């Protein structure tokens, strides 16, 4: 089964400054905000009613990722099988375990391996469930 687009991640220098711009651009006020200190990241996820997800990423500290870099996240049916398939094809995939503050295990292909683009491999439906659950709990609290 071919991999489908899961979401797009966009690296920004200042997440706080980028949030109102992207909220206006995509026409969505509500977003999920996550601090991932163990990875040096601040994340914001926007999801429209059609299901499309845009993620804004602010990287702190040492990273090859810079303002304007884009992550193309592909949805995969079986992450372990996909990592093995790509490894057999000579493509190096980093296995990123879930963390306490970002409970999503993913695979990563760096800019070098992705010919200038970062590729993220996400288990089918995992990011959408994460964003939807966080959005629901925000509206239940607020």
BAMAR-712533 format. One line per field, with one value per residue (C-alpha): residue in one letter; x, y, z; residue number from 0. Coordinates in steps of 0.5 Angstrom, whole numbers, plus 500, padded with zeros to 3 digits. Layout:
! residues N
rest	c(a, ...) .
c1	c(X, ...) .
c2	c(Y, ...) .
c3	c(Z, ...) .
nr	c(NUM, ...) .
***
This chain:
! residues 142
rest	c(x, x, x, x, x, x, x, x, x, x, x, x, x, x, x, x, x, x, x, x, x, x, x, x, x, x, x, x, x, x, x, x, x, x, x, x, x, x, x, x, x, x, x, x, x, x, x, x, x, x, x, x, x, x, x, x, x, x, x, x, x, x, x, x, x, x, x, x, x, x, x, x, x, x, x, x, x, x, x, x, x, x, x, x, x, x, x, x, x, x, x, x, x, x, x, x, x, x, x, x, x, x, x, x, x, x, x, x, x, x, x, x, x, x, x, x, x, x, x, x, x, x, x, x, x, x, x, x, x, x, x, x, x, x, x, x, x, x, x, x, x, x) .
c1	c(500, 503, 504, 500, 501, 500, 502, 507, 511, 514, 520, 520, 525, 519, 513, 510, 510, 508, 502, 498, 500, 499, 492, 490, 493, 489, 483, 484, 484, 485, 491, 495, 501, 507, 513, 518, 524, 528, 528, 529, 522, 516, 511, 504, 499, 493, 488, 482, 475, 478, 483, 489, 494, 500, 505, 510, 516, 521, 528, 532, 539, 543, 540, 541, 534, 533, 527, 524, 525, 519, 518, 514, 510, 508, 503, 505, 501, 507, 512, 517, 516, 517, 523, 526, 523, 527, 533, 533, 533, 539, 535, 537, 532, 532, 527, 525, 522, 516, 517, 513, 511, 510, 508, 509, 514, 516, 521, 526, 530, 535, 536, 542, 538, 532, 535, 534, 527, 526, 522, 518, 514, 508, 504, 497, 492, 497, 498, 491, 489, 494, 492, 484, 485, 489, 484, 478, 481, 483, 475, 473, 477, 476) .
c2	c(500, 507, 512, 518, 525, 525, 533, 538, 541, 548, 551, 558, 562, 564, 560, 566, 571, 565, 563, 569, 569, 562, 562, 568, 564, 557, 561, 556, 560, 553, 550, 544, 547, 542, 544, 538, 540, 533, 534, 542, 543, 547, 545, 548, 544, 546, 542, 544, 540, 537, 533, 537, 538, 544, 543, 549, 547, 552, 548, 551, 549, 545, 542, 542, 545, 552, 557, 555, 548, 544, 537, 532, 527, 521, 516, 509, 503, 499, 503, 498, 494, 501, 502, 495, 496, 503, 500, 495, 500, 503, 509, 511, 512, 514, 511, 517, 514, 517, 521, 523, 530, 528, 521, 519, 514, 516, 515, 520, 521, 527, 533, 529, 523, 526, 530, 537, 535, 532, 526, 524, 517, 517, 511, 511, 516, 517, 524, 526, 522, 526, 533, 531, 529, 535, 539, 536, 536, 544, 545, 541, 545, 552) .
c3	c(500, 498, 504, 504, 506, 514, 515, 514, 519, 518, 522, 525, 529, 533, 535, 539, 533, 528, 531, 529, 522, 521, 525, 520, 514, 515, 518, 525, 532, 536, 536, 540, 543, 546, 549, 548, 552, 552, 544, 545, 541, 541, 537, 535, 531, 527, 524, 519, 519, 513, 517, 514, 519, 519, 525, 526, 530, 534, 535, 540, 541, 536, 530, 523, 522, 520, 519, 513, 513, 511, 514, 509, 514, 511, 514, 514, 516, 519, 522, 523, 517, 513, 517, 515, 507, 507, 510, 505, 500, 503, 506, 513, 517, 525, 529, 534, 540, 544, 549, 556, 553, 545, 546, 538, 536, 529, 523, 521, 514, 515, 510, 507, 506, 504, 498, 502, 505, 512, 511, 517, 518, 522, 524, 521, 524, 530, 529, 528, 534, 538, 536, 536, 543, 545, 542, 545, 552, 551, 549, 555, 560, 556) .
nr	c(0, 1, 2, 3, 4, 5, 6, 7, 8, 9, 10, 11, 12, 13, 14, 15, 16, 17, 18, 19, 20, 21, 22, 23, 24, 25, 26, 27, 28, 29, 30, 31, 32, 33, 34, 35, 36, 37, 38, 39, 40, 41, 42, 43, 44, 45, 46, 47, 48, 49, 50, 51, 52, 53, 54, 55, 56, 57, 58, 59, 60, 61, 62, 63, 64, 65, 66, 67, 68, 69, 70, 71, 72, 73, 74, 75, 76, 77, 78, 79, 80, 81, 82, 83, 84, 85, 86, 87, 88, 89, 90, 91, 92, 93, 94, 95, 96, 97, 98, 99, 100, 101, 102, 103, 104, 105, 106, 107, 108, 109, 110, 111, 112, 113, 114, 115, 116, 117, 118, 119, 120, 121, 122, 123, 124, 125, 126, 127, 128, 129, 130, 131, 132, 133, 134, 135, 136, 137, 138, 139, 140, 141) .
***
